[in-house]
Amino acid sequence: MGVNKFHMKKNLKQSKIDRHGLCLNEYKKNYNNAKVYFERATGKSPEMEVSKAMANIVKKKINSDNKILDVGCACGHFYRSIKKRVKKKFYYTGTDPYPIFLDRAKIAWKNDKNVNFVKGNIYDLPFKKNQFDLSFCSNVFIHLNDVKKPLKELLRVTKKTIIIRTVLYDVSYKIQLVYNNKWWSDTNVSPAEEFDNKGNPKAYSYFNVLSFDYITANIKKINPDVSIKIVKDNFFNKKVITKSQKKEKRPLATRIIGDEQVSGCILQPHYFIIIDKKK
């Protein structure tokens, strides 16, 4: 299949789909990804190209003593890039639904007093209205079954600016990555049983592409007064991404074809959606 097996402890064999349509097998016991994210957070591995790009955008948007929310924070590796580039005093909160990442994040940043990690789901963020000056999320919307509620949640908890990095194109595509136990050990689905009798995948995650019109229309539907700026993510070094792909040996790790990032056979034109609320 062109995908190598990787190390994952096998104590979650039954495929689990939550009420939002997310396959929990993708991350819940993914020790390989947890190791990769932890090493990025602690500096054992280089910064991600996207975390550097996000930090440079955040740098232009925040003031001293601002509160920042990182949704889908994993082990807090984006905080590493922000801390390096933002010299103003700020308070960082990372939220993620998976304890396997949060436990490691708390170890990585235990000495940073301005940092906090909270278990939370983008569909129901455990925060108050306008609790944060700026919120951002990267590589989250691509995996969501529906983005309307997450957009509402981000706009609810954020006072000033929301930054979303995801894959956009002229039209939308609903894509499901289907797992089997030949290449993904954390499922009991064999290659011959990937789909049920109705043609639905038994274990999967989303790799969706949203249209520019869809995302902007839904943002404006929630709050017509916001301004929206969409910026192509060309802020990456091809050689760095290629080196990272070879080192981490994760299935479907990002690689480069031409000038675009690719996962498996899916072209991923990433964009930053910068949403500013009126003052």
N, C-alpha and C positions, 0 to 999 in steps of 0.2 A: 504493500500500500504506500510505500515511500515514507512511512512514519515509523520512527524507532520507538520501542517500548521504553518506559522510564520507570524509575523507582517510585512506588507508592505503596504504603502499608495497606493491607487488604481487609480492613475491618469494617468497610461499608460496601457490601456487595450488591444490595438491592438498589435498583435505580429509583431515585426519589425526585419527584417533581413537586415544587411547592405551589401554593395557591396563586402565585403570580406567573406561573408557567416557567419558572427557572429550574434547571436541573442542578440539584445540590451536589451531585457527584463531581461536577466540574472543579469545585474548590474545597468542599467541606473537609476532606481528608487528604488534600493534595500536598504532601510533604515536600515534593520536589519544588513546586512553585513557592512554598513557604520559605524554603532554603534560599531560592533565587532572590526573593523579595527582601529577606533579612540581610543577605549579603550586599544588596544594593543600599539598604538603609544604613548599614554600619560602615560602608566604605570599602568592604572587601572586594566588591565589584564596582565598576565605573557607574557614574550617574547615567540614567536613561536619557536619551536625546529629548524625549518628550517632557521629562521632568525639568530639564534645563529650559526648554521653550516655555513651559507653563510658568516657571519661576520668573522669567523675564517679563511676561505679561502681568503677573501678579504684582511685581515690583512697581509697575507704573500706576497701579490702581489703588494701592493701600496707603494709609497714613499711620502715624505713630499710634500705638496702643489698639490698633484694629484687631478684630477677632476674625480668624480665618477657619473655614470648614472644608475639609478634604473628604469627599464622599466616595467610598470605595478605596480607602486609604491603604489597604493591605498592611505592610509593615512600616509605613510612614516614610517610604523612600522619596516621595515628592517633597516632604518637609526638609530633607537633607539639601535638596537643590534650592529651596526657598531660603533656608537659613544662610546658605552660602552667598546669596545674591542680595537679599533684603537686609539692609543695615538698620532699619527702623525697628523699634520694639513692637512686637506683635504677639498675639496669642493664637496658638494652633490647636484645633481639635480634629482628630481623624476618626471617621466612623466606617465600620465595615460589618457585614453580617456574619463573618466567619472568625470564631475564636482562634483558630489555628494561625491566623495572621496577627490578630490583635495581641495575643499573648507574646509573640515575638516583638511586636512594635513596642510594647511596654518595656521589654528588656533593652531594646536598641536605644530608646530615648529616656531611660530612667533618670538620667541626671539633668534633663532639661525641664526646668520648672514651669515654663510657659506652654508645655505640651500636655495634651490630654487625649485619651483614646476611649471611645464609647461604642459599644455594640449597637448597631442600627441598620435599618433597611431603607433604601432610597424611596420605597413606596410608603413608608410611615416613619419619617425621621423623628427621633426622640428629643426634639428641641422646640423652643418657643418661637413665636413669631418675631421676625427681625432680630434674632439672637446674634447673627453674624453679620459683619460688614461685607465680607466677601466669601462666596462659596465656589468651589470648583470640583469637577469630576472628569476623569479621563478614562477612556476604555471601559465605560460602564453602559452607556446607552446602547451600544452595539449589541449587548447581550440581553437586553430587556424585551419582554414580550409586548409591552405597551409602555409608551413614554409620557402619556398625558398626566398621570398621577405623579410620577417623578418630577416633571416640570413644575407642577403645582407645589410640590413639597420644597423644591429648591427656591422657588419664588417666595414661598411662605416664610422660610427661616432666614432669608437674606435681606439685608437692609439696602445694600447698594449695588453690588456687582456679582453676577453669576458667570462662570466660564465653563463651558462644556466642550470637551474634545471628543468628537465621534466621526463616523464615516458618513459622508454626504455625497449625493449625486443629483442629477436632474430628475430622476425618478426613484421611487422606493423599491427595495427588494426585501422580501421576508425570507431569510436563509436559516436553515437549521443544520448545525453540525451534528451528525449522528454517530454515537459511540458504539463500539463493540469491544469485547474483551480480548481481541487479538492485539490491539494497540493501546487500549485504555483499560488498565487492570482493575479500576474501581467500578466495574459493572459486571453483572452476571449475564449480559446479553451477548449471545454468540453471533458471529458474522451472518449466519443463516437466518437469525431471528431479529435483525435490526428493526424491521417494521412489523406491525401487527396486521391482522387480516383486513383492516380498513386502510392500510397504507400509511398509518401514523408511526413515527419513530418511537421506540420504547425508551431510549435514553438519548438526550440531546441537549444542546445549548444553542442559543441564537447568535448569529453573526450578521445582524441586519444592516442594511444600507437605507438611510432615510433621505427623502428628497428635501431640497432646500425649501420648497414651498410648504411641505408638510410641517417641518419643524418650526419655521417662522410663523405660519398661520396659527399653530397651536400655542406658541408663546404669546402672540398678540391676543388670542382668544382669552387667555388667563389674565393678562394685564396689557391692555391696549396702549398704555402710556410709556412702555419701556422702549429704549432704543436697542437695536440689534446690529451687531457688526460680525460678519463672517470672514475669517481669515484662513487661507490655505496653510496647512502645516507643511512648509518646506524647510523648517528649521532643524534639519537633521543631517548628520554626517553618514553617508552611505557605508563607509568603511567601518565605522563604530558599530552600526547595527549588524553588519555582516559578521564581525568579530564576536559580538554578543551572541548571535544565533548559534555559531559554532561552539562556543564555550558552554552555553547553558544546556544545550541538547534537549530542549523541550519540544514536544510534538507541536507542530504548527507555529513554532516561534516565528516572529516577524523577520522577513527577509526582503531584499530589494530586487526589483525587476525594473530596469529602465530608471525612471525617476520616482517610482511609486513604491509604497510599502505593500507587502503581500503576506497573507496568512494562508497556508495550504495553496489552493488554487483561486483564492478570493482576492481580487484587487481591492485595496483599502485606501481610497483618497481621504485622508483625515483633514478635518477642519476644526478650528477653534470658533465656537459660537460665544461671543461676548455680549452679555445682556446687562445693560445699565438701567437702573430704576431712576425715575425723576427725583431730584432732591426736593 
